[in-house]
């Protein structure tokens, strides 16, 4: 097991699709049975949980639960937060996630690989974590969005890569 485990951690998973929450719970608990996963299917339910419970990690869907508003709440409490998406899988949402303080941006079709991503999020500081995540998903993003997907925001992405590469 990795030195930065989820055992003994409390995770909040938020998605309007209960089956996604079940998959997340199963993926995490299969490797880390001592991890407590709280689930919420709405913005209201999630915001109440964030206000009343301490979390070590938050996983947020972007669409359906107002994920970016929930990111504001979790980031303001310095809780490492992962944005998980299928419908908002765009370069703009990736950029917004980074700018708003998310620690990662993961496509839902990578749910089967979620545990190693979560381990890295807990292991590394923000920029180093983004560096590892970006390296692992660069080919996926290039395939999904085309090799020139960064052109529209070329200045931002060049600065982003400088920042994350400084922390390697």
PASEBA-1860 file (N, C-alpha, C; in nm, 3 decimals):
! residues 168
1> XXXXXXXX> 0.083/-0.119/0.000/0.000/0.000/0.000/0.086/0.125/0.000 ~ 0.038/0.229/-0.063/0.110/0.356/-0.070/0.123/0.417/0.068 ~ 0.229/0.496/0.090/0.246/0.558/0.221/0.136/0.660/0.252 ~ 0.074/0.714/0.152/-0.034/0.811/0.174/-0.165/0.743/0.142 ~ -0.218/0.676/0.239/-0.337/0.597/0.216/-0.462/0.675/0.252 ~ -0.572/0.619/0.215/-0.701/0.676/0.249/-0.758/0.612/0.375 ~ -0.692/0.508/0.427/-0.740/0.447/0.550/-0.743/0.550/0.661 ~ -0.853/0.552/0.733/-0.868/0.646/0.843/-0.909/0.785/0.798
9> XXXXXXXX> -0.923/0.807/0.669/-0.962/0.938/0.615/-1.113/0.942/0.597 ~ -1.165/1.065/0.593/-1.306/1.086/0.566/-1.317/1.161/0.434 ~ -1.392/1.104/0.341/-1.406/1.157/0.206/-1.553/1.192/0.182 ~ -1.575/1.306/0.119/-1.709/1.342/0.074/-1.712/1.329/-0.078 ~ -1.803/1.247/-0.129/-1.822/1.230/-0.272/-1.959/1.287/-0.309 ~ -1.960/1.376/-0.411/-2.083/1.444/-0.448/-2.108/1.425/-0.598 ~ -2.223/1.369/-0.629/-2.262/1.349/-0.769/-2.412/1.330/-0.772 ~ -2.478/1.381/-0.875/-2.623/1.364/-0.885/-2.661/1.226/-0.937
17> XXXXXXXX> -2.562/1.146/-0.973/-2.586/1.009/-1.019/-2.546/0.911/-0.909 ~ -2.643/0.850/-0.842/-2.612/0.757/-0.732/-2.520/0.642/-0.773 ~ -2.530/0.596/-0.899/-2.443/0.486/-0.942/-2.296/0.528/-0.945 ~ -2.269/0.653/-0.977/-2.131/0.703/-0.973/-2.081/0.704/-0.829 ~ -2.165/0.747/-0.738/-2.127/0.746/-0.596/-2.100/0.603/-0.548 ~ -2.180/0.508/-0.593/-2.158/0.369/-0.555/-2.025/0.317/-0.610 ~ -1.994/0.352/-0.734/-1.867/0.310/-0.794/-1.750/0.371/-0.716 ~ -1.758/0.501/-0.687/-1.653/0.567/-0.608/-1.634/0.498/-0.474
25> XXXXXXXX> -1.744/0.475/-0.405/-1.739/0.409/-0.276/-1.673/0.271/-0.287 ~ -1.715/0.193/-0.387/-1.661/0.060/-0.406/-1.512/0.063/-0.439 ~ -1.472/0.153/-0.529/-1.330/0.164/-0.567/-1.244/0.199/-0.446 ~ -1.289/0.294/-0.367/-1.212/0.338/-0.251/-1.211/0.230/-0.143 ~ -1.328/0.177/-0.109/-1.334/0.083/0.004/-1.270/-0.052/-0.028 ~ -1.261/-0.086/-0.157/-1.195/-0.211/-0.195/-1.046/-0.206/-0.156 ~ -0.984/-0.092/-0.176/-0.842/-0.076/-0.143/-0.823/-0.029/0.000 ~ -0.913/0.057/0.046/-0.901/0.118/0.179/-1.030/0.098/0.258
33> XXXXXXXX> -1.046/-0.019/0.318/-1.171/-0.047/0.389/-1.194/0.042/0.511 ~ -1.090/0.106/0.561/-1.107/0.193/0.678/-1.129/0.339/0.640 ~ -1.156/0.364/0.515/-1.188/0.499/0.469/-1.339/0.518/0.478 ~ -1.382/0.629/0.537/-1.524/0.660/0.546/-1.562/0.750/0.429 ~ -1.658/0.705/0.349/-1.704/0.783/0.234/-1.846/0.828/0.260 ~ -1.866/0.959/0.273/-1.999/1.017/0.281/-2.040/1.054/0.140 ~ -2.168/1.035/0.109/-2.217/1.061/-0.027/-2.329/1.164/-0.023 ~ -2.330/1.250/-0.123/-2.436/1.350/-0.138/-2.474/1.357/-0.286
41> XXXXXXXX> -2.604/1.377/-0.310/-2.652/1.383/-0.449/-2.702/1.522/-0.489 ~ -2.683/1.621/-0.401/-2.729/1.757/-0.435/-2.636/1.861/-0.372 ~ -2.643/1.981/-0.425/-2.565/2.092/-0.372/-2.601/2.116/-0.226 ~ -2.730/2.120/-0.196/-2.775/2.148/-0.060/-2.724/2.044/0.040 ~ -2.741/1.918/0.006/-2.694/1.810/0.093/-2.543/1.818/0.113 ~ -2.468/1.843/0.006/-2.322/1.852/0.015/-2.278/1.973/0.096 ~ -2.342/2.086/0.075/-2.302/2.206/0.149/-2.327/2.190/0.298 ~ -2.435/2.120/0.334/-2.462/2.092/0.476/-2.354/2.001/0.534
49> XXXXXXXX> -2.317/1.898/0.460/-2.212/1.807/0.508/-2.078/1.879/0.521 ~ -2.046/1.963/0.425/-1.920/2.039/0.432/-1.918/2.132/0.553 ~ -2.034/2.185/0.588/-2.041/2.279/0.701/-2.037/2.208/0.836 ~ -2.070/2.080/0.839/-2.084/2.014/0.969/-1.986/1.900/0.995 ~ -1.907/1.861/0.895/-1.814/1.750/0.913/-1.673/1.786/0.864 ~ -1.573/1.735/0.930/-1.436/1.755/0.880/-1.405/1.651/0.772 ~ -1.351/1.695/0.661/-1.316/1.603/0.553/-1.168/1.615/0.520 ~ -1.111/1.501/0.481/-0.972/1.498/0.436/-0.962/1.516/0.286
57> XXXXXXXX> -1.072/1.489/0.217/-1.074/1.493/0.072/-1.219/1.506/0.025 ~ -1.240/1.583/-0.081/-1.373/1.599/-0.140/-1.363/1.568/-0.289 ~ -1.461/1.493/-0.339/-1.471/1.460/-0.481/-1.602/1.518/-0.531 ~ -1.594/1.607/-0.631/-1.712/1.680/-0.677/-1.738/1.659/-0.826 ~ -1.861/1.625/-0.857/-1.907/1.631/-0.995/-1.923/1.780/-1.028 ~ -1.906/1.818/-1.151/-1.921/1.959/-1.187/-2.067/1.990/-1.221 ~ -2.126/1.910/-1.307/-2.263/1.935/-1.351/-2.361/1.867/-1.256 ~ -2.479/1.922/-1.245/-2.585/1.857/-1.169/-2.586/1.887/-1.021
65> XXXXXXXX> -2.470/1.924/-0.965/-2.464/1.954/-0.821/-2.399/2.090/-0.796 ~ -2.379/2.167/-0.903/-2.314/2.298/-0.892/-2.175/2.283/-0.831 ~ -2.096/2.197/-0.893/-1.964/2.161/-0.842/-1.869/2.277/-0.820 ~ -1.874/2.378/-0.906/-1.781/2.489/-0.887/-1.817/2.571/-0.763 ~ -1.945/2.583/-0.732/-1.984/2.651/-0.608/-1.941/2.569/-0.486 ~ -1.953/2.438/-0.495/-1.906/2.352/-0.385/-1.754/2.359/-0.374 ~ -1.685/2.374/-0.487/-1.540/2.388/-0.484/-1.501/2.513/-0.405 ~ -1.576/2.621/-0.422/-1.548/2.742/-0.343/-1.553/2.712/-0.194
73> XXXXXXXX> -1.654/2.635/-0.153/-1.669/2.600/-0.011/-1.555/2.512/0.038 ~ -1.524/2.408/-0.038/-1.418/2.316/0.007/-1.281/2.382/0.002 ~ -1.255/2.463/-0.100/-1.126/2.532/-0.110/-1.109/2.634/0.003 ~ -1.219/2.699/0.042/-1.211/2.796/0.151/-1.177/2.730/0.284 ~ -1.202/2.600/0.293/-1.169/2.523/0.414/-1.039/2.446/0.397 ~ -0.967/2.471/0.288/-0.840/2.404/0.258/-0.851/2.253/0.253 ~ -0.961/2.205/0.198/-0.979/2.060/0.182/-0.937/2.024/0.040 ~ -0.843/1.932/0.024/-0.807/1.888/-0.111/-0.931/1.841/-0.185
81> XXXXXXXX> -0.951/1.895/-0.305/-1.074/1.868/-0.380/-1.043/1.822/-0.521 ~ -1.115/1.719/-0.563/-1.104/1.662/-0.696/-1.230/1.694/-0.773 ~ -1.214/1.744/-0.893/-1.329/1.766/-0.980/-1.338/1.644/-1.072 ~ -1.456/1.583/-1.075/-1.480/1.461/-1.151/-1.593/1.491/-1.248 ~ -1.570/1.467/-1.377/-1.672/1.509/-1.472/-1.679/1.422/-1.596 ~ -1.795/1.422/-1.656/-1.816/1.362/-1.787/-1.872/1.468/-1.881 ~ -1.975/1.540/-1.835/-2.044/1.637/-1.920/-1.971/1.770/-1.931 ~ -1.886/1.801/-1.836/-1.811/1.926/-1.839/-1.663/1.899/-1.864
89> XXXXXXXX> -1.638/1.799/-1.946/-1.501/1.760/-1.978/-1.450/1.849/-2.092 ~ -1.404/1.969/-2.052/-1.359/2.068/-2.149/-1.231/2.134/-2.098 ~ -1.152/2.190/-2.189/-1.034/2.265/-2.145/-1.072/2.381/-2.053 ~ -1.187/2.443/-2.077/-1.230/2.556/-1.994/-1.258/2.511/-1.850 ~ -1.320/2.396/-1.834/-1.347/2.345/-1.700/-1.219/2.299/-1.630 ~ -1.127/2.244/-1.705/-0.997/2.209/-1.648/-0.928/2.335/-1.595 ~ -0.926/2.438/-1.676/-0.864/2.564/-1.636/-0.934/2.623/-1.514 ~ -1.066/2.628/-1.517/-1.142/2.683/-1.405/-1.118/2.604/-1.277
97> XXXXXXXX> -1.109/2.474/-1.287/-1.082/2.389/-1.170/-0.948/2.426/-1.108 ~ -0.847/2.441/-1.190/-0.715/2.479/-1.141/-0.718/2.617/-1.076 ~ -0.778/2.713/-1.146/-0.782/2.850/-1.096/-0.859/2.863/-0.965 ~ -0.959/2.780/-0.946/-1.043/2.790/-0.825/-0.988/2.709/-0.708 ~ -0.878/2.639/-0.729/-0.814/2.570/-0.617/-0.836/2.421/-0.608 ~ -0.894/2.360/-0.711/-0.905/2.214/-0.709/-0.766/2.154/-0.715 ~ -0.752/2.036/-0.661/-0.623/1.966/-0.662/-0.612/1.872/-0.782 ~ -0.725/1.844/-0.847/-0.723/1.754/-0.962/-0.851/1.769/-1.041
105> XXXXXXXX> -0.845/1.723/-1.165/-0.957/1.724/-1.259/-0.952/1.590/-1.331 ~ -1.049/1.505/-1.304/-1.044/1.368/-1.352/-1.170/1.334/-1.431 ~ -1.153/1.282/-1.552/-1.269/1.237/-1.630/-1.336/1.118/-1.562 ~ -1.468/1.112/-1.569/-1.541/1.002/-1.508/-1.504/0.867/-1.568 ~ -1.464/0.866/-1.694/-1.429/0.736/-1.751/-1.295/0.684/-1.700 ~ -1.234/0.756/-1.605/-1.113/0.709/-1.537/-1.145/0.663/-1.395 ~ -1.273/0.640/-1.364/-1.313/0.598/-1.230/-1.242/0.471/-1.184 ~ -1.214/0.381/-1.275/-1.144/0.258/-1.240/-1.001/0.281/-1.194
113> XXXXXXXX> -0.949/0.402/-1.221/-0.813/0.438/-1.182/-0.811/0.545/-1.072 ~ -0.924/0.569/-1.008/-0.937/0.682/-0.916/-0.848/0.672/-0.793 ~ -0.829/0.553/-0.740/-0.754/0.539/-0.615/-0.610/0.591/-0.627 ~ -0.534/0.554/-0.730/-0.399/0.611/-0.740/-0.398/0.764/-0.753 ~ -0.497/0.819/-0.823/-0.507/0.965/-0.831/-0.529/1.024/-0.692 ~ -0.619/0.965/-0.616/-0.649/1.015/-0.481/-0.527/1.004/-0.390 ~ -0.454/0.895/-0.401/-0.332/0.879/-0.322/-0.233/0.992/-0.351 ~ -0.218/1.024/-0.480/-0.125/1.131/-0.517/-0.172/1.267/-0.466
121> XXXXXXXX> -0.301/1.289/-0.468/-0.354/1.417/-0.419/-0.321/1.435/-0.272 ~ -0.329/1.328/-0.196/-0.295/1.337/-0.054/-0.145/1.342/-0.031 ~ -0.069/1.286/-0.123/0.076/1.278/-0.105/0.147/1.408/-0.141 ~ 0.105/1.474/-0.246/0.179/1.588/-0.299/0.110/1.720/-0.272 ~ 0.190/1.823/-0.263/0.136/1.959/-0.256/0.065/1.989/-0.387 ~ -0.012/2.094/-0.388/-0.099/2.127/-0.499/-0.031/2.123/-0.635 ~ 0.075/2.200/-0.656/0.135/2.208/-0.789/0.204/2.078/-0.829 ~ 0.268/2.013/-0.735/0.332/1.886/-0.767/0.226/1.781/-0.801
129> XXXXXXXX> 0.116/1.783/-0.730/0.006/1.693/-0.762/-0.049/1.717/-0.902 ~ -0.066/1.845/-0.937/-0.113/1.879/-1.072/-0.012/1.832/-1.176 ~ 0.116/1.844/-1.145/0.220/1.800/-1.238/0.206/1.652/-1.268 ~ 0.189/1.570/-1.165/0.173/1.426/-1.184/0.044/1.395/-1.259 ~ -0.065/1.457/-1.219/-0.194/1.434/-1.282/-0.188/1.472/-1.430 ~ -0.134/1.589/-1.456/-0.128/1.639/-1.593/-0.043/1.547/-1.681 ~ 0.067/1.501/-1.627/0.153/1.409/-1.702/0.078/1.278/-1.732 ~ 0.004/1.228/-1.634/-0.071/1.104/-1.652/-0.187/1.118/-1.750
137> XXXXXXXX> -0.245/1.238/-1.760/-0.364/1.257/-1.844/-0.339/1.338/-1.972 ~ -0.216/1.383/-1.993/-0.186/1.465/-2.111/-0.229/1.397/-2.241 ~ -0.192/1.271/-2.260/-0.229/1.200/-2.383/-0.381/1.186/-2.395 ~ -0.446/1.162/-2.282/-0.593/1.152/-2.283/-0.653/1.284/-2.330 ~ -0.607/1.396/-2.271/-0.659/1.527/-2.311/-0.631/1.555/-2.458 ~ -0.510/1.524/-2.504/-0.475/1.547/-2.645/-0.564/1.466/-2.738 ~ -0.592/1.342/-2.700/-0.678/1.257/-2.781/-0.822/1.309/-2.779 ~ -0.867/1.347/-2.662/-1.006/1.393/-2.643/-1.033/1.526/-2.712
145> XXXXXXXX> -0.940/1.622/-2.695/-0.964/1.759/-2.740/-0.883/1.799/-2.863 ~ -0.796/1.713/-2.910/-0.710/1.745/-3.023/-0.578/1.802/-2.974 ~ -0.474/1.785/-3.053/-0.340/1.821/-3.005/-0.321/1.971/-2.984 ~ -0.408/2.055/-3.040/-0.394/2.200/-3.025/-0.496/2.260/-2.929 ~ -0.548/2.181/-2.837/-0.654/2.226/-2.747/-0.614/2.344/-2.660 ~ -0.486/2.367/-2.640/-0.441/2.477/-2.554/-0.426/2.609/-2.629 ~ -0.440/2.608/-2.759/-0.417/2.728/-2.842/-0.500/2.848/-2.800 ~ -0.627/2.829/-2.767/-0.715/2.940/-2.731/-0.671/3.014/-2.605
153> XXXXXXXX> -0.601/2.946/-2.519/-0.553/3.003/-2.392/-0.404/2.974/-2.378 ~ -0.332/2.993/-2.486/-0.191/2.952/-2.491/-0.107/3.014/-2.379 ~ -0.130/3.141/-2.348/-0.055/3.207/-2.241/-0.079/3.142/-2.106 ~ -0.205/3.112/-2.076/-0.237/3.046/-1.949/-0.168/2.911/-1.940 ~ -0.177/2.829/-2.046/-0.123/2.693/-2.040/0.028/2.691/-2.035 ~ 0.093/2.788/-2.100/0.239/2.795/-2.088/0.278/2.828/-1.945 ~ 0.208/2.922/-1.884/0.235/2.958/-1.744/0.201/2.841/-1.650 ~ 0.093/2.772/-1.677/0.054/2.655/-1.599/0.166/2.551/-1.602
161> XXXXXXXX> 0.215/2.520/-1.721/0.321/2.419/-1.733/0.450/2.465/-1.664 ~ 0.482/2.593/-1.671/0.600/2.644/-1.598/0.583/2.623/-1.448 ~ 0.465/2.657/-1.398/0.438/2.643/-1.254/0.450/2.499/-1.209 ~ 0.386/2.409/-1.280/0.386/2.270/-1.234/0.522/2.204/-1.254 ~ 0.595/2.245/-1.357/0.726/2.187/-1.380/0.832/2.237/-1.282 ~ 0.812/2.356/-1.226/0.903/2.408/-1.124/0.899/2.324/-0.996 ~ 0.789/2.256/-0.976/0.769/2.182/-0.851/0.805/2.035/-0.862 ~ 0.861/1.991/-0.974/0.894/1.849/-0.987/1.017/1.815/-0.904
END
